[in-house]
Amino acid sequence: MESYQYLGRNAQGEVIRGTLDSVDEQSVAKTLLTKQITPVSIALADKTSDTRGKRKQSSASADRESVNFLTPKVKIQDLVIFCRQMYSLTKAGIPIIRSVSGLTSTKCLRLRVALFDIIDQLEKGRNLSSAMAQHPRVFSQLFVSIIHVGENTGQLESAFLQLSQYLEREQETRKQIKSATRYPSFVIVALIGALVVMNIFVIPVFAGMFEKFDTQLPLMTRFLLAMSDFFIHRWYILLGTILVSVLIIKHYKDTQKGRLKWDYLKLRIPVVGDIIERSLLARFSRSFTLMLKAGVPLTSALSLVAEAVGNAHMHQAIIGMRKRIEKGDSLSRVSASSELFTPLVLQMINVGEETGRVDELLAEVADFYEREVEYDIKSLTSKIEPILISIVAVMVLVLALGIFTPMWDMMGVVK
């Protein structure tokens, strides 16, 4: 069996290049015709390309062997770059296999391994979306569905463009959230560190001094001394309790009921819960718009969007919306009964359904929520600061009452 390079055109007139293993040129032509590709030229693959292919195969095998559980996950930035490059290549008319082959030089190991496997599957005759679907940890179901629709409609370059814009917005939102939570996280870590240092090094010094005086210590002082003694002599109980609690919570979160309850509680966290909810609704609206613009049916779009949201509580609500639509209910009514959206958004969905512009108005909804999230994130620090200051004030008050009160009493006795 020899390796043949072919040049052909598909039903849309696009130029297709590739390589097939077959016994002769006639068999290659028959295989191409079954794929609705009209062969223009078929020739034996030269040795140079074979050598290059073997090198790529050996490189791909080495990459696969080096992937383990410690290998970093694929970042959104890597997918954004991939989508941008694929958009440019497909728009220029470069064949898919050749386009993907040119992107295997990415620094992300997991993505590189996935791309090598995708090339293998494309050469065997599978389409791009099916090949991507074999790597759910790299390409989400939403990603694969958009590519699938782009392939079927002949608008693959538009699908990559839409995905790059969607992922860019997702990346920007995550950056804003990390930036807003950086300061509170630093303060909380500093408070915990101060608490540990105070109990291990500071309070024991005063404890030795208080033991020399045969007096009744105040309640707050006894509390501080007992807490310090617990930190020093029974630290293993504290550490064990924390570890067991973390394991129990993690196990509970892994269950379906626990995940549902945990995701619901995240939306009810003071100050932060509203921001999380709005960001999830922005993601829902943006991904729903993306699916409708791509031509995905309404019920299928809701199923895919429910997976893309990443919250079990909201996932359940969206699946409930889909089931009601399957029974003949309208999008506006199921949206109102879901209690997920504000009256303003419900009005926009209602108008969009009446005018047949649901995707356009949902894009406006996504913009609305994203502006709200951006504003809330910018003001998040100012909302959290009073809470952190109150915690610091309570710690200082407890320390002052527990340490300085008995010292003042002792000074009065000495006088």
For each residue, the residues with C-beta under 8 A, 3 or more apart:
1: 21 22 23
2: 21 22 23 24 44 45
3: 19 20 21 44 45 50
4: 19 20 21 22 25 28 42 43 44 45
5: 17 18 19 42 43 44 45 49
6: 16 17 18 19 20 28 32 39 40 41 42 43
7: 15 16 17 39 40 41 42
8: 15 16 17 32 37 38 39 40
9: 13 14 15 16 37 38 40
10: 13 14 16 36 37 38
11: 36
12: 154
13: 9 10
14: 9 10 93
15: 7 8 9 93 95
16: 6 7 8 9 10 37 95
17: 5 6 7 8 95 97 98
18: 5 6 95 97 122 123
19: 3 4 5 6 45 49 53 123
20: 3 4 6 28 31 32 123
21: 1 2 3 4
22: 1 2 4 25 27 28 31
23: 1 2 27
24: 2 27 28
25: 4 22 28 29 42
26: 29 30
27: 22 23 24 30 31
28: 4 6 20 22 24 25 31 32 39 42
29: 25 26 32 33 39 42
30: 26 27 33 34
31: 20 22 27 28 34 35 125
32: 6 8 20 28 29 35 37 38 39
33: 29 30 36 37 38 39
34: 30 31
35: 31 32 125
36: 10 11 33
37: 8 9 10 16 32 33
38: 8 9 10 32 33
39: 6 7 8 28 29 32 33 42
40: 6 7 8 9
41: 6 7
42: 4 5 6 7 25 28 29 39
43: 4 5 6
44: 2 3 4 5
45: 2 3 4 5 19 49 50
46: 49 50
47: 50 51
48: 51 52
49: 5 19 45 46 52 53
50: 3 45 46 47 53 54
51: 47 48 54 55
52: 48 49 55 56
53: 19 49 50 56 57
54: 50 51 57 58
55: 51 52 58 59
56: 52 53 59 60 101 104 116
57: 53 54 60 61
58: 54 55 61 62
59: 55 56 62 63 116
60: 56 57 63 64 104 113 116 117 120
61: 57 58 64 65
62: 58 59 65 66
63: 59 60 66 67 109 112 113 116
64: 60 61 67 113 116
65: 61 62
66: 62 63 71 109
67: 63 64 71 109 110 113
68: 71
69:
70:
71: 66 67 68 109 110
72: 75 108 109 110
73: 110 137
74: 78 79 108 110 111 114 137 138
75: 72 78 79 108
76: 79 80 167 170 171 174
77: 80 81 171
78: 74 75 81 82 106 108 111
79: 74 75 76 82 83 111 139 143 163 167
80: 76 77 83 84 164 167 168 171
81: 77 78 84 85 106
82: 78 79 85 86 103 106 111
83: 79 80 86 87 160 161 163 164 167
84: 80 81 87 88 160 164
85: 81 82 88 89 99 102 103
86: 82 83 89 90 99 100 103 160
87: 83 84 90 91 157 160 161 164
88: 84 85 91 92
89: 85 86 92 94 98 99 102
90: 86 87 93 94 96 99 156 157 160
91: 87 88 157
92: 88 89
93: 14 15 90
94: 89 90 98 99
95: 15 16 17 18 98 99
96: 90 99 100 122 128 156
97: 17 18 100 101 119 122 123
98: 17 89 94 95 101 102
99: 85 86 89 90 94 95 96 102 103
100: 86 96 97 103 104 115 118 119 122 128
101: 56 97 98 104 119
102: 85 89 98 99 105
103: 82 85 86 99 100 106 115
104: 56 60 100 101 112 115 116 119
105: 102 112
106: 78 81 82 103 111 112 115
107: 112
108: 72 74 75 78 111 112
109: 63 66 67 71 72 112 113
110: 67 71 72 73 74 113 114 137 138
111: 74 78 79 82 106 108 114 115 138
112: 63 104 105 106 107 108 109 115 116
113: 60 63 64 67 109 110 116 117
114: 74 110 111 117 118 132 135 138 139
115: 100 103 104 106 111 112 118 119
116: 56 59 60 63 64 104 112 113 119 120
117: 60 113 114 120 121 131 134 135
118: 100 114 115 121 122 128 131 132 134 135
119: 97 100 101 104 115 116 122 123
120: 60 116 117 123 124
121: 117 118 124 126 130 131 134
122: 18 96 97 100 118 119 125 126 127 128 131
123: 18 19 20 97 119 120
124: 120 121
125: 31 35 122
126: 121 122 130 131
127: 122 130 131 148 151
128: 96 100 118 122 131 132 147 151 156
129: 132 133 144 145 147 148 151
130: 121 126 127 133 134
131: 117 118 121 122 126 127 128 134
132: 114 118 128 129 135 138 139 143 144 147
133: 129 130 136 139 141 144
134: 117 118 121 130 131
135: 114 117 118 132 138 139
136: 133 139 140 141
137: 73 74 110
138: 74 110 111 114 132 135
139: 79 114 132 133 135 136 143 144 147
140: 136 143 144 307 308
141: 133 136 144 145 304 307 308
142: 145 146 287 290 291 304 305 307 308
143: 79 132 139 140 146 147 163
144: 129 132 133 139 140 141 147 148
145: 129 141 142 148 149 291 294 296 300 304
146: 142 143 149 150 159 162 163 290 291 294
147: 128 129 132 139 143 144 150 151 156 159 160 163
148: 127 129 144 145 151 152
149: 145 146 152 153 159 294 295 296
150: 146 147 153 155 156 157 158 159 160 294
151: 127 128 129 147 148 154 156 159
152: 148 149
153: 149 150 294 295
154: 12 151
155: 150 158 159
156: 90 96 128 147 150 151 159 160
157: 87 90 91 150 160 161
158: 150 155 161 162
159: 146 147 149 150 151 155 156 162 163 294
160: 83 84 86 87 90 147 150 156 157 163 164
161: 83 87 157 158 164 165
162: 146 158 159 165 166 290 293 294
163: 79 83 143 146 147 159 160 166 167 290
164: 80 83 84 87 160 161 167 168
165: 161 162 168 169
166: 162 163 169 170 286 287 290
167: 76 79 80 83 163 164 170 171
168: 80 164 165 171 172
169: 165 166 172 173 286 370
170: 76 166 167 173 174 283
171: 76 77 80 167 168 174 175
172: 168 169 175 176
173: 169 170 176 177 279 282 283 370 373
174: 76 170 171 177 178
175: 171 172 178 179
176: 172 173 179 180 373 374 377
177: 173 174 180 181 275 279 377
178: 174 175 181 182
179: 175 176 182 377
180: 176 177 183 377 378 380 381
181: 177 178 184 185 380
182: 178 179 185 186
183: 180 186 187 381 384
184: 181 187 188 381 384 388
185: 181 182 188 189
186: 182 183 189 190
187: 183 184 190 191 388
188: 184 185 191 192 388
189: 185 186 192 193
190: 186 187 193 194
191: 187 188 194 195 388 391 392 395
192: 188 189 195 196
193: 189 190 196 197
194: 190 191 197 198 395
195: 191 192 198 199 395
196: 192 193 199 200 231
197: 193 194 200 201 202
198: 194 195 201 202 203 399
199: 195 196 202 203 227 228 231 232
200: 196 197 204 228 231 232
201: 197 198 204 205
202: 197 198 199 205 206
203: 198 199 206 207 224 225 227 228 403
204: 200 201 207 208 228 232
205: 201 202 208 209
206: 202 203 209 210 403
207: 203 204 210 211 225 228 229
208: 204 205 211 212
209: 205 206 212 213
210: 206 207 213 217 221 225 406
211: 207 208
212: 208 209
213: 209 210 406 410 413
214:
215: 406 409 410 413
216:
217: 210 221 222 225 406
218: 221 222 401 402 405 406 409
219: 222 223
220: 223 224 398 401 402 405
221: 210 217 218 224 225 401 402 403 405 406
222: 217 218 219 225 226
223: 219 220 226 227 398 402
224: 203 220 221 227 228 398 399 402 403
225: 203 207 210 217 221 222 228 229
226: 222 223 229 230
227: 199 203 223 224 230 231
228: 199 200 203 204 207 224 225 231 232
229: 207 225 226 232 233 234
230: 226 227 233 234 235 237 238
231: 196 199 200 227 228 234 235 238
232: 199 200 204 228 229 235
233: 229 230
234: 229 230 231 237 238
235: 230 231 232 238 239
236: 239 240
237: 230 234 240 241
238: 230 231 234 235 241 242
239: 235 236 242 243
240: 236 237 243 244
241: 237 238 244 245
242: 238 239 245 246
243: 239 240 246 247
244: 240 241 247 248
245: 241 242 248 249
246: 242 243 249 250
247: 243 244 250 251
248: 244 245 251 252
249: 245 246 252 253
250: 246 247 253 254
251: 247 248 254 255 258
252: 248 249 255 258 262
253: 249 250 258 259 262
254: 250 251 258 259
255: 251 252 258 259
256: 259 260 312
257: 260 261
258: 251 252 253 254 255 261 262
259: 253 254 255 256 262 263 312
260: 256 257 263 264 312 313 316
261: 257 258 264 265
262: 252 253 258 259 265 266 312
263: 259 260 266 267 311 312 313 314
264: 260 261 267 268 312 313
265: 261 262 268 269
266: 262 263 269 273 276 311
267: 263 264 273 276 277 280 311 313
268: 264 265 273
269: 265 266 272 273 276
270: 273
271: 274 275 380 383 384 387
272: 269 275 276 380
273: 266 267 268 269 270 276 277
274: 271 277 278 376
275: 177 271 272 278 279 373 376 377 380
276: 266 267 269 272 273 279 280
277: 267 273 274 280 281
278: 274 275 281 282 369 372 373 376
279: 173 177 275 276 282 283 369 373
280: 267 276 277 283 284 309 310 311 314
281: 277 278 284 285 340 341 345 365 369
282: 173 278 279 285 286 366 369 370 372 373
283: 170 173 279 280 286 287 308 309 310
284: 280 281 287 288 305 308 309 314 318 340
285: 281 282 288 289 362 363 365 366 369
286: 166 169 282 283 289 290 363 366 370
287: 142 166 283 284 290 291 304 305 308 309
288: 284 285 291 292 301 302 305 362
289: 285 286 292 293 359 362 363 366
290: 142 146 162 163 166 286 287 293 294
291: 142 145 146 287 288 294 296 300 301 304 305
292: 288 289 295 296 298 301 358 359 362
293: 162 289 290 359
294: 145 146 149 150 153 159 162 290 291
295: 149 153 292
296: 145 149 291 292 300 301 304
297: 300 301
298: 292 301 302 325 331
299: 302 303 322 325 326
300: 145 291 296 297 303 304
301: 288 291 292 296 297 298 304 305
302: 288 298 299 305 306 318 319 321 322 325
303: 299 300 306 307 319 322
304: 141 142 145 287 291 296 300 301 307 308
305: 142 284 287 288 291 301 302 308 309 318
306: 302 303 309 314 315 318 319 322
307: 140 141 142 303 304 315
308: 140 141 142 283 284 287 304 305
309: 280 283 284 287 305 306 314 315 318
310: 280 283
311: 263 266 267 280 314 315
312: 256 259 260 262 263 264 315 316
313: 260 263 264 267 316 317
314: 263 280 284 306 309 311 317 318 340
315: 306 307 309 311 312 318 319
316: 260 312 313 319 320
317: 313 314 320 321 338 339 340
318: 284 302 305 306 309 314 315 321 322 338
319: 302 303 306 315 316 322 323
320: 316 317 323 324 334 338
321: 302 317 318 324 325 331 334 335 338
322: 299 302 303 306 318 319 325 326
323: 319 320 326 327
324: 320 321 327 329 333 334 337
325: 298 299 302 321 322 328 329 330 331 334
326: 299 322 323
327: 323 324
328: 325
329: 324 325 333 334
330: 325 333 334 353
331: 298 321 325 334 335 349 353 358
332: 335 336 346 349 350 353
333: 324 329 330 336 337
334: 320 321 324 325 329 330 331 337 338
335: 321 331 332 338 340 341 345 346 349
336: 332 333 341 346
337: 324 333 334
338: 317 318 320 321 334 335 341
339: 317
340: 281 284 314 317 335
341: 281 335 336 338 345 346 349 365
342: 345 346
343: 346 347
344: 347 348 368
345: 281 335 341 342 348 349 365 368 369
346: 332 335 336 341 342 343 349 350
347: 343 344 350 351
348: 344 345 351 352 361 362 364 365
349: 331 332 335 341 345 346 352 353 358 361 362 365
350: 332 346 347 353 354
351: 347 348 354 355 357 361
352: 348 349 355 356 357 358 359 360 361 362
353: 330 331 332 349 350 356 358
354: 350 351
355: 351 352
356: 352 353
357: 351 352 360 361
358: 292 331 349 352 353 361 362
359: 289 292 293 352 362 363
360: 352 357 363 364
361: 348 349 351 352 357 358 364 365
362: 285 288 289 292 348 349 352 358 359 365 366
363: 285 286 289 359 360 366 367
364: 348 360 361 367 368
365: 281 285 341 345 348 349 361 362 368 369
366: 282 285 286 289 362 363 369 370
367: 363 364 370 371
368: 344 345 364 365 371 372
369: 278 279 281 282 285 345 365 366 372 373
370: 169 173 282 286 366 367 373 374
371: 367 368 374 375
372: 278 282 368 369 375 376
373: 173 176 275 278 279 282 369 370 376 377
374: 176 370 371 377 378
375: 371 372 378 379
376: 274 275 278 372 373 379 380
377: 176 177 179 180 275 373 374 380
378: 180 374 375
379: 375 376 382 383
380: 180 181 271 272 275 376 377 383 384
381: 180 183 184 384 385
382: 379 385
383: 271 379 380 386 387
384: 183 184 271 380 381 387 388
385: 381 382 388 389
386: 383 389 390
387: 271 383 384 390 391
388: 184 187 188 191 384 385 391 392
389: 385 386 392 393
390: 386 387 393 394
391: 191 387 388 394 395
392: 191 388 389 395 396
393: 389 390 396 397
394: 390 391 397 398
395: 191 194 195 391 392 398 399
396: 392 393 399 400
397: 393 394 400 401
398: 220 223 224 394 395 401 402
399: 198 224 395 396 402 403
400: 396 397 403 404 405
401: 218 220 221 397 398 404 405
402: 218 220 221 223 224 398 399 405 406
403: 203 206 221 224 399 400 406 407
404: 400 401 407 408
405: 218 220 221 400 401 402 408 409
406: 210 213 215 217 218 221 402 403 409 410
407: 403 404 410 411
408: 404 405 411 412
409: 215 218 405 406 412 413
410: 213 215 406 407 413 414
411: 407 408 414 415
412: 408 409 415
413: 213 215 409 410
414: 410 411
415: 411 412
